[in-house]
Amino acid sequence: MKRSSNMMAAVRTKACPIGMQAKRAYSSEMANALVQVSQNMGMGSAAIGLGGAGIGIGLVFAALLQAVARNPSLRGQLFSYAILGFAFVEAIGLFDLMVAMMCKYV
């Protein structure tokens, strides 16, 4: 009876040397690696929105150039509207960057 329990203990620990426990596949190292991978994937997918902010800024200033070409006398008023649009689009881009950083570091 004693011998069979020793053999079962050896099978359970995968016959490791004395004093060492076998590492399991679901160790904390594996869990930490999965957390790191998920953080990086979340940051990457959240950072995709920064491309949208860049496109939006380009469209704002393209519309400004087109409007000034059509009516040069409204240049000052159109420029102030363009700066306001730029600020709104950039704010959305900064919020997206904040979400990406939160995915990575929180």
Biotite code that builds the C-alpha atoms (Angstrom):
import biotite.structure as struc

atoms = struc.array([
    struc.Atom([0.000, 0.000, 0.000], chain_id="A", res_id=1, res_name="MET", atom_name="CA", element="C"),
    struc.Atom([2.794, 2.413, 0.891], chain_id="A", res_id=2, res_name="LYS", atom_name="CA", element="C"),
    struc.Atom([4.647, 1.656, -2.323], chain_id="A", res_id=3, res_name="ARG", atom_name="CA", element="C"),
    struc.Atom([1.616, 2.364, -4.526], chain_id="A", res_id=4, res_name="SER", atom_name="CA", element="C"),
    struc.Atom([1.018, 5.721, -2.837], chain_id="A", res_id=5, res_name="SER", atom_name="CA", element="C"),
    struc.Atom([4.663, 6.660, -3.475], chain_id="A", res_id=6, res_name="ASN", atom_name="CA", element="C"),
    struc.Atom([4.285, 5.687, -7.117], chain_id="A", res_id=7, res_name="MET", atom_name="CA", element="C"),
    struc.Atom([1.098, 7.731, -7.431], chain_id="A", res_id=8, res_name="MET", atom_name="CA", element="C"),
    struc.Atom([2.864, 10.727, -5.908], chain_id="A", res_id=9, res_name="ALA", atom_name="CA", element="C"),
    struc.Atom([5.700, 10.317, -8.416], chain_id="A", res_id=10, res_name="ALA", atom_name="CA", element="C"),
    struc.Atom([3.216, 10.162, -11.291], chain_id="A", res_id=11, res_name="VAL", atom_name="CA", element="C"),
    struc.Atom([1.412, 13.259, -10.012], chain_id="A", res_id=12, res_name="ARG", atom_name="CA", element="C"),
    struc.Atom([4.650, 15.262, -9.868], chain_id="A", res_id=13, res_name="THR", atom_name="CA", element="C"),
    struc.Atom([5.837, 13.804, -13.209], chain_id="A", res_id=14, res_name="LYS", atom_name="CA", element="C"),
    struc.Atom([8.801, 12.109, -11.524], chain_id="A", res_id=15, res_name="ALA", atom_name="CA", element="C"),
    struc.Atom([10.693, 15.331, -10.838], chain_id="A", res_id=16, res_name="CYS", atom_name="CA", element="C"),
    struc.Atom([13.905, 15.337, -8.836], chain_id="A", res_id=17, res_name="PRO", atom_name="CA", element="C"),
    struc.Atom([13.550, 15.402, -5.099], chain_id="A", res_id=18, res_name="ILE", atom_name="CA", element="C"),
    struc.Atom([12.230, 18.659, -3.724], chain_id="A", res_id=19, res_name="GLY", atom_name="CA", element="C"),
    struc.Atom([11.072, 20.066, -7.081], chain_id="A", res_id=20, res_name="MET", atom_name="CA", element="C"),
    struc.Atom([7.473, 20.331, -8.159], chain_id="A", res_id=21, res_name="GLN", atom_name="CA", element="C"),
    struc.Atom([6.519, 19.953, -11.807], chain_id="A", res_id=22, res_name="ALA", atom_name="CA", element="C"),
    struc.Atom([5.542, 23.148, -13.611], chain_id="A", res_id=23, res_name="LYS", atom_name="CA", element="C"),
    struc.Atom([2.003, 23.143, -14.813], chain_id="A", res_id=24, res_name="ARG", atom_name="CA", element="C"),
    struc.Atom([0.829, 24.525, -18.158], chain_id="A", res_id=25, res_name="ALA", atom_name="CA", element="C"),
    struc.Atom([-1.402, 27.014, -16.371], chain_id="A", res_id=26, res_name="TYR", atom_name="CA", element="C"),
    struc.Atom([1.284, 28.551, -14.202], chain_id="A", res_id=27, res_name="SER", atom_name="CA", element="C"),
    struc.Atom([1.332, 32.202, -13.297], chain_id="A", res_id=28, res_name="SER", atom_name="CA", element="C"),
    struc.Atom([4.012, 32.781, -15.943], chain_id="A", res_id=29, res_name="GLU", atom_name="CA", element="C"),
    struc.Atom([1.614, 31.614, -18.629], chain_id="A", res_id=30, res_name="MET", atom_name="CA", element="C"),
    struc.Atom([-1.143, 33.797, -17.202], chain_id="A", res_id=31, res_name="ALA", atom_name="CA", element="C"),
    struc.Atom([1.170, 36.819, -17.164], chain_id="A", res_id=32, res_name="ASN", atom_name="CA", element="C"),
    struc.Atom([2.157, 36.153, -20.768], chain_id="A", res_id=33, res_name="ALA", atom_name="CA", element="C"),
    struc.Atom([-1.494, 35.988, -21.805], chain_id="A", res_id=34, res_name="LEU", atom_name="CA", element="C"),
    struc.Atom([-2.204, 39.253, -20.003], chain_id="A", res_id=35, res_name="VAL", atom_name="CA", element="C"),
    struc.Atom([0.719, 40.911, -21.803], chain_id="A", res_id=36, res_name="GLN", atom_name="CA", element="C"),
    struc.Atom([-0.489, 39.631, -25.169], chain_id="A", res_id=37, res_name="VAL", atom_name="CA", element="C"),
    struc.Atom([-4.019, 40.845, -24.543], chain_id="A", res_id=38, res_name="SER", atom_name="CA", element="C"),
    struc.Atom([-2.743, 44.265, -23.431], chain_id="A", res_id=39, res_name="GLN", atom_name="CA", element="C"),
    struc.Atom([-0.665, 44.618, -26.584], chain_id="A", res_id=40, res_name="ASN", atom_name="CA", element="C"),
    struc.Atom([-3.567, 43.553, -28.788], chain_id="A", res_id=41, res_name="MET", atom_name="CA", element="C"),
    struc.Atom([-5.872, 46.009, -27.042], chain_id="A", res_id=42, res_name="GLY", atom_name="CA", element="C"),
    struc.Atom([-3.391, 48.833, -27.443], chain_id="A", res_id=43, res_name="MET", atom_name="CA", element="C"),
    struc.Atom([-2.885, 48.044, -31.113], chain_id="A", res_id=44, res_name="GLY", atom_name="CA", element="C"),
    struc.Atom([-6.576, 47.857, -31.881], chain_id="A", res_id=45, res_name="SER", atom_name="CA", element="C"),
    struc.Atom([-7.262, 51.080, -29.994], chain_id="A", res_id=46, res_name="ALA", atom_name="CA", element="C"),
    struc.Atom([-4.430, 52.859, -31.805], chain_id="A", res_id=47, res_name="ALA", atom_name="CA", element="C"),
    struc.Atom([-6.098, 52.177, -35.159], chain_id="A", res_id=48, res_name="ILE", atom_name="CA", element="C"),
    struc.Atom([-8.408, 55.095, -34.382], chain_id="A", res_id=49, res_name="GLY", atom_name="CA", element="C"),
    struc.Atom([-5.440, 57.466, -34.544], chain_id="A", res_id=50, res_name="LEU", atom_name="CA", element="C"),
    struc.Atom([-5.358, 56.872, -38.281], chain_id="A", res_id=51, res_name="GLY", atom_name="CA", element="C"),
    struc.Atom([-8.955, 58.068, -38.424], chain_id="A", res_id=52, res_name="GLY", atom_name="CA", element="C"),
    struc.Atom([-7.992, 61.244, -36.604], chain_id="A", res_id=53, res_name="ALA", atom_name="CA", element="C"),
    struc.Atom([-5.231, 61.876, -39.131], chain_id="A", res_id=54, res_name="GLY", atom_name="CA", element="C"),
    struc.Atom([-7.654, 61.386, -42.009], chain_id="A", res_id=55, res_name="ILE", atom_name="CA", element="C"),
    struc.Atom([-10.133, 63.733, -40.330], chain_id="A", res_id=56, res_name="GLY", atom_name="CA", element="C"),
    struc.Atom([-7.529, 66.482, -39.938], chain_id="A", res_id=57, res_name="ILE", atom_name="CA", element="C"),
    struc.Atom([-6.571, 66.107, -43.580], chain_id="A", res_id=58, res_name="GLY", atom_name="CA", element="C"),
    struc.Atom([-10.211, 66.419, -44.641], chain_id="A", res_id=59, res_name="LEU", atom_name="CA", element="C"),
    struc.Atom([-10.714, 69.540, -42.512], chain_id="A", res_id=60, res_name="VAL", atom_name="CA", element="C"),
    struc.Atom([-7.816, 71.369, -44.134], chain_id="A", res_id=61, res_name="PHE", atom_name="CA", element="C"),
    struc.Atom([-8.705, 70.073, -47.618], chain_id="A", res_id=62, res_name="ALA", atom_name="CA", element="C"),
    struc.Atom([-12.157, 71.584, -47.165], chain_id="A", res_id=63, res_name="ALA", atom_name="CA", element="C"),
    struc.Atom([-10.539, 74.824, -45.960], chain_id="A", res_id=64, res_name="LEU", atom_name="CA", element="C"),
    struc.Atom([-8.383, 75.077, -49.076], chain_id="A", res_id=65, res_name="LEU", atom_name="CA", element="C"),
    struc.Atom([-11.340, 74.350, -51.326], chain_id="A", res_id=66, res_name="GLN", atom_name="CA", element="C"),
    struc.Atom([-13.538, 76.932, -49.586], chain_id="A", res_id=67, res_name="ALA", atom_name="CA", element="C"),
    struc.Atom([-10.841, 79.631, -49.693], chain_id="A", res_id=68, res_name="VAL", atom_name="CA", element="C"),
    struc.Atom([-10.286, 78.907, -53.387], chain_id="A", res_id=69, res_name="ALA", atom_name="CA", element="C"),
    struc.Atom([-14.005, 79.436, -54.027], chain_id="A", res_id=70, res_name="ARG", atom_name="CA", element="C"),
    struc.Atom([-14.385, 82.568, -51.898], chain_id="A", res_id=71, res_name="ASN", atom_name="CA", element="C"),
    struc.Atom([-11.101, 84.241, -50.879], chain_id="A", res_id=72, res_name="PRO", atom_name="CA", element="C"),
    struc.Atom([-12.832, 87.093, -49.061], chain_id="A", res_id=73, res_name="SER", atom_name="CA", element="C"),
    struc.Atom([-14.011, 84.733, -46.266], chain_id="A", res_id=74, res_name="LEU", atom_name="CA", element="C"),
    struc.Atom([-10.493, 83.488, -45.579], chain_id="A", res_id=75, res_name="ARG", atom_name="CA", element="C"),
    struc.Atom([-10.272, 84.663, -41.946], chain_id="A", res_id=76, res_name="GLY", atom_name="CA", element="C"),
    struc.Atom([-13.685, 83.307, -40.936], chain_id="A", res_id=77, res_name="GLN", atom_name="CA", element="C"),
    struc.Atom([-13.110, 79.983, -42.699], chain_id="A", res_id=78, res_name="LEU", atom_name="CA", element="C"),
    struc.Atom([-9.698, 79.626, -41.066], chain_id="A", res_id=79, res_name="PHE", atom_name="CA", element="C"),
    struc.Atom([-11.197, 80.037, -37.593], chain_id="A", res_id=80, res_name="SER", atom_name="CA", element="C"),
    struc.Atom([-13.792, 77.358, -38.405], chain_id="A", res_id=81, res_name="TYR", atom_name="CA", element="C"),
    struc.Atom([-11.043, 75.075, -39.689], chain_id="A", res_id=82, res_name="ALA", atom_name="CA", element="C"),
    struc.Atom([-9.021, 75.513, -36.501], chain_id="A", res_id=83, res_name="ILE", atom_name="CA", element="C"),
    struc.Atom([-12.128, 74.670, -34.465], chain_id="A", res_id=84, res_name="LEU", atom_name="CA", element="C"),
    struc.Atom([-12.689, 71.521, -36.550], chain_id="A", res_id=85, res_name="GLY", atom_name="CA", element="C"),
    struc.Atom([-9.029, 70.613, -36.180], chain_id="A", res_id=86, res_name="PHE", atom_name="CA", element="C"),
    struc.Atom([-9.307, 70.932, -32.395], chain_id="A", res_id=87, res_name="ALA", atom_name="CA", element="C"),
    struc.Atom([-12.366, 68.662, -32.260], chain_id="A", res_id=88, res_name="PHE", atom_name="CA", element="C"),
    struc.Atom([-10.772, 65.988, -34.441], chain_id="A", res_id=89, res_name="VAL", atom_name="CA", element="C"),
    struc.Atom([-7.508, 66.151, -32.504], chain_id="A", res_id=90, res_name="GLU", atom_name="CA", element="C"),
    struc.Atom([-9.387, 65.838, -29.203], chain_id="A", res_id=91, res_name="ALA", atom_name="CA", element="C"),
    struc.Atom([-10.979, 62.618, -30.436], chain_id="A", res_id=92, res_name="ILE", atom_name="CA", element="C"),
    struc.Atom([-7.529, 61.378, -31.461], chain_id="A", res_id=93, res_name="GLY", atom_name="CA", element="C"),
    struc.Atom([-6.141, 62.181, -28.018], chain_id="A", res_id=94, res_name="LEU", atom_name="CA", element="C"),
    struc.Atom([-9.028, 60.363, -26.340], chain_id="A", res_id=95, res_name="PHE", atom_name="CA", element="C"),
    struc.Atom([-8.250, 57.353, -28.515], chain_id="A", res_id=96, res_name="ASP", atom_name="CA", element="C"),
    struc.Atom([-4.589, 57.531, -27.530], chain_id="A", res_id=97, res_name="LEU", atom_name="CA", element="C"),
    struc.Atom([-5.640, 57.682, -23.877], chain_id="A", res_id=98, res_name="MET", atom_name="CA", element="C"),
    struc.Atom([-7.757, 54.533, -24.315], chain_id="A", res_id=99, res_name="VAL", atom_name="CA", element="C"),
    struc.Atom([-4.819, 52.775, -25.975], chain_id="A", res_id=100, res_name="ALA", atom_name="CA", element="C"),
    struc.Atom([-2.523, 53.657, -23.080], chain_id="A", res_id=101, res_name="MET", atom_name="CA", element="C"),
    struc.Atom([-5.131, 52.523, -20.568], chain_id="A", res_id=102, res_name="MET", atom_name="CA", element="C"),
    struc.Atom([-5.363, 49.179, -22.366], chain_id="A", res_id=103, res_name="CYS", atom_name="CA", element="C"),
    struc.Atom([-1.627, 48.752, -22.072], chain_id="A", res_id=104, res_name="LYS", atom_name="CA", element="C"),
    struc.Atom([-0.837, 50.041, -18.587], chain_id="A", res_id=105, res_name="TYR", atom_name="CA", element="C"),
    struc.Atom([-4.001, 49.563, -16.509], chain_id="A", res_id=106, res_name="VAL", atom_name="CA", element="C"),
])
